[in-house]
Amino acid sequence: MGCSHLKSQAFAYHNLGFVAQELHEFQEAINYYQQSLQIKINIGDNFNQGITFYQLGILAHKLGEYQEAEKRYIQAENIFEIYQSRHDLGSVYFQKGILYQDIRQLSESIKYYKKALAIFIQENDFGQAYVYHQLGIVSGYLKEHEESNNYLLKALSIFLKSDNYYYQADTYHQLGITAQHLNQYIKAENYYEKALSIYAESKDFRYDQAGTYGQLGMLAEQQLEFDVAGKNYFEALRIFMEFGDKQHFQFTTRNIGRLYRKSNNFYLVEQLATMLNESVVEIENLFNSWS
């Protein structure tokens, strides 16, 4: 079989892997990528091995196989460095930043985000918006809220020039969290409301509204606006129920329980009892058991 035919076969397997990946059929995608990779190794197609290593890294990362993801990213990085493929290097650095963020190696995360950022700025690449966004989040984890705010504003200024409405909304949400940490409550509320107004434009963003309603609940609770807090917590709760998210449902239920103990508003008990089809005695006992 000729080399050109084998290259075409490797390309076809890679594309099948990508399609399966987009359909969230991750194991099938891995199988296709590995078949593509083996052909590329056999014919000495070194650069395109890097492309496949990169995709295998993303899949391992999605599956929570962090050591495997790191290994695959490093393999891709080494190849892209040899070929001086700067855009591909920027992409690998960005994914390594996300990986280290997820496993809370935050100094490593920042290092790789900044390496990606340097490339994307030099190339005037839109990817810098995503890097600024992630640097804003990591800075928030480190309680460097002013720095977080600066990064997020840079991200927002780029996203607002695009039609990437999801990241516009998510950046407003993150700016709200930062403003809340800085005790800038009016600014935080404005950011959250902007996020909600964008999320409401698409049913695909329905789930994301829940997190913003939850933050608005905590913001109102901080300011002792208990009725407003309760309203927002229940909005979040309905969406978490709708999507079957038990973890965040329980977290929000605990927020409502804490709010009840602060406010002594029995309507919170009645509302949750109705929502869960439970007795008010059971809900009140549940709330009190968390005190």
Rosetta blueprint (number, residue, H / E / L):
1 M L
2 G L
3 C H
4 S H
5 H H
6 L H
7 K H
8 S H
9 Q H
10 A H
11 F H
12 A H
13 Y H
14 H H
15 N H
16 L H
17 G H
18 F H
19 V H
20 A H
21 Q H
22 E H
23 L L
24 H L
25 E L
26 F H
27 Q H
28 E H
29 A H
30 I H
31 N H
32 Y H
33 Y H
34 Q H
35 Q H
36 S H
37 L H
38 Q H
39 I H
40 K H
41 I H
42 N H
43 I H
44 G L
45 D L
46 N H
47 F H
48 N H
49 Q H
50 G H
51 I H
52 T H
53 F H
54 Y H
55 Q H
56 L H
57 G H
58 I H
59 L H
60 A H
61 H H
62 K H
63 L L
64 G L
65 E L
66 Y H
67 Q H
68 E H
69 A H
70 E H
71 K H
72 R H
73 Y H
74 I H
75 Q H
76 A H
77 E H
78 N H
79 I H
80 F H
81 E H
82 I H
83 Y H
84 Q L
85 S L
86 R H
87 H H
88 D H
89 L H
90 G H
91 S H
92 V H
93 Y H
94 F H
95 Q H
96 K H
97 G H
98 I H
99 L H
100 Y H
101 Q H
102 D H
103 I L
104 R L
105 Q L
106 L H
107 S H
108 E H
109 S H
110 I H
111 K H
112 Y H
113 Y H
114 K H
115 K H
116 A H
117 L H
118 A H
119 I H
120 F H
121 I H
122 Q H
123 E L
124 N L
125 D L
126 F L
127 G H
128 Q H
129 A H
130 Y H
131 V H
132 Y H
133 H H
134 Q H
135 L H
136 G H
137 I H
138 V H
139 S H
140 G H
141 Y H
142 L L
143 K L
144 E L
145 H H
146 E H
147 E H
148 S H
149 N H
150 N H
151 Y H
152 L H
153 L H
154 K H
155 A H
156 L H
157 S H
158 I H
159 F H
160 L L
161 K L
162 S L
163 D L
164 N L
165 Y H
166 Y H
167 Y H
168 Q H
169 A H
170 D H
171 T H
172 Y H
173 H H
174 Q H
175 L H
176 G H
177 I H
178 T H
179 A H
180 Q H
181 H H
182 L L
183 N L
184 Q L
185 Y H
186 I H
187 K H
188 A H
189 E H
190 N H
191 Y H
192 Y H
193 E H
194 K H
195 A H
196 L H
197 S H
198 I H
199 Y H
200 A L
201 E L
202 S L
203 K H
204 D H
205 F H
206 R H
207 Y H
208 D H
209 Q H
210 A H
211 G H
212 T H
213 Y H
214 G H
215 Q H
216 L H
217 G H
218 M H
219 L H
220 A H
221 E H
222 Q H
223 Q L
224 L L
225 E L
226 F H
227 D H
228 V H
229 A H
230 G H
231 K H
232 N H
233 Y H
234 F H
235 E H
236 A H
237 L H
238 R H
239 I H
240 F H
241 M H
242 E H
243 F L
244 G L
245 D L
246 K H
247 Q H
248 H H
249 F H
250 Q H
251 F H
252 T H
253 T H
254 R H
255 N H
256 I H
257 G H
258 R H
259 L H
260 Y H
261 R H
262 K H
263 S H
264 N L
265 N L
266 F H
267 Y H
268 L H
269 V H
270 E H
271 Q H
272 L H
273 A H
274 T H
275 M H
276 L H
277 N L
278 E L
279 S L
280 V H
281 V H
282 E H
283 I H
284 E H
285 N H
286 L H
287 F H
288 N H
289 S H
290 W L
291 S L
